[in-house]
Amino acid sequence: MSIIGSMIYPSGPNAQTPERTSQQRMEALQRANGIRTERARLKGMLREGRVRICDVLSEPPDYVHTAKVFDLIMAVPKYGRVKTTKILERCRVSTSKTVIGLTPRQRQELVEQLRD
């Protein structure tokens, strides 16, 4: 094992992920829970029409970066699985694509398709 900073890294042929202290695991869990809470709040605002999906995709907040584009569009009223899948196919975006993983072209095409 080798220690770099505060992380302990296993060494050798079977080295995988670094071991984390219980404090580091708790901090990561709290960050993940905070992100899930913010995403749930955003999806609620999308459902209620208080936020537009175009705005979210154009300038995504940090907590949305790793969210699936498919899941965000599905939170918008009148967009079900079929309609969402068709829009993503039209823009050549995979259903598993994250917001931060969108290319500028994909982002622009999605915003144009979803604009009211």
C-alpha positions as CSV (number, residue, x, y, z in Angstrom):
1,M,0.0,0.0,0.0
2,S,1.1,3.5,-0.6
3,I,-0.2,6.7,1.1
4,I,-0.6,9.8,-1.0
5,G,-2.1,12.8,0.8
6,S,-4.8,11.5,3.0
7,M,-5.7,8.6,0.6
8,I,-4.4,5.1,1.0
9,Y,-3.9,3.4,-2.3
10,P,-3.5,-0.4,-2.6
11,S,-0.6,-1.4,-4.7
12,G,0.2,-4.5,-6.7
13,P,-1.5,-6.4,-9.5
14,N,-4.9,-6.4,-7.9
15,A,-5.0,-2.7,-7.0
16,Q,-8.5,-1.3,-7.6
17,T,-9.9,1.7,-5.8
18,P,-8.3,3.6,-3.0
19,E,-9.4,2.8,0.6
20,R,-11.3,5.6,2.2
21,T,-11.5,6.5,5.9
22,S,-14.9,6.5,7.5
23,Q,-14.8,10.3,7.6
24,Q,-14.2,10.5,3.8
25,R,-17.0,8.0,3.2
26,M,-19.4,10.0,5.3
27,E,-18.4,13.3,3.5
28,A,-18.9,11.6,0.1
29,L,-22.3,10.3,1.3
30,Q,-23.4,13.7,2.5
31,R,-22.3,15.3,-0.9
32,A,-24.2,12.6,-2.8
33,N,-27.3,13.1,-0.7
34,G,-27.2,16.8,-1.2
35,I,-26.9,16.4,-5.0
36,R,-29.9,13.9,-5.0
37,T,-31.9,16.4,-2.9
38,E,-31.2,19.3,-5.3
39,R,-32.0,17.1,-8.4
40,A,-35.3,16.1,-6.8
41,R,-36.1,19.7,-6.2
42,L,-35.2,20.6,-9.8
43,K,-37.4,17.8,-11.2
44,G,-40.3,19.1,-9.1
45,M,-39.8,22.6,-10.4
46,L,-39.7,21.2,-14.0
47,R,-43.0,19.3,-13.3
48,E,-44.6,22.5,-12.0
49,G,-43.4,24.6,-14.9
50,R,-41.4,26.9,-12.6
51,V,-38.2,26.1,-14.5
52,R,-37.7,25.5,-18.2
53,I,-35.7,22.5,-19.4
54,C,-34.1,24.7,-22.1
55,D,-32.6,26.9,-19.3
56,V,-31.3,23.9,-17.4
57,L,-29.6,22.3,-20.4
58,S,-28.2,25.7,-21.6
59,E,-26.6,26.6,-18.3
60,P,-26.7,23.5,-16.0
61,P,-26.0,24.0,-12.3
62,D,-23.2,21.8,-10.9
63,Y,-25.5,19.3,-9.2
64,V,-27.1,18.5,-12.6
65,H,-23.8,17.7,-14.4
66,T,-23.9,14.0,-13.9
67,A,-27.7,13.6,-14.2
68,K,-29.0,11.7,-17.2
69,V,-30.5,14.0,-19.9
70,F,-33.3,11.4,-20.4
71,D,-34.4,11.6,-16.7
72,L,-34.5,15.4,-16.8
73,I,-36.6,15.6,-19.9
74,M,-38.9,12.9,-18.5
75,A,-39.7,15.3,-15.5
76,V,-41.2,17.8,-17.9
77,P,-45.0,17.5,-18.3
78,K,-46.1,16.0,-21.6
79,Y,-42.8,14.3,-22.2
80,G,-43.1,10.5,-21.7
81,R,-40.7,7.7,-22.7
82,V,-41.6,7.7,-26.4
83,K,-41.5,11.4,-27.0
84,T,-38.2,11.8,-25.0
85,T,-36.6,8.9,-26.8
86,K,-37.6,10.3,-30.2
87,I,-36.2,13.8,-29.3
88,L,-32.9,12.2,-28.2
89,E,-32.7,10.1,-31.3
90,R,-33.4,13.1,-33.5
91,C,-30.5,15.0,-31.8
92,R,-28.3,11.9,-31.9
93,V,-28.0,11.7,-28.1
94,S,-27.8,8.4,-26.2
95,T,-30.4,7.8,-23.6
96,S,-27.6,7.2,-21.1
97,K,-25.9,10.5,-21.8
98,T,-25.2,12.9,-18.9
99,V,-25.7,16.6,-19.1
100,I,-22.0,17.4,-18.8
101,G,-21.3,14.8,-21.5
102,L,-23.3,16.6,-24.2
103,T,-21.3,18.1,-27.0
104,P,-22.1,21.7,-27.9
105,R,-24.0,20.5,-31.0
106,Q,-26.1,18.1,-29.0
107,R,-26.8,20.7,-26.4
108,Q,-27.9,23.3,-29.0
109,E,-30.1,20.8,-30.9
110,L,-31.8,19.6,-27.7
111,V,-32.5,23.2,-26.5
112,E,-34.0,24.0,-30.0
113,Q,-36.1,20.9,-29.9
114,L,-37.4,21.5,-26.3
115,R,-38.0,25.2,-26.7
116,D,-41.7,26.0,-26.1
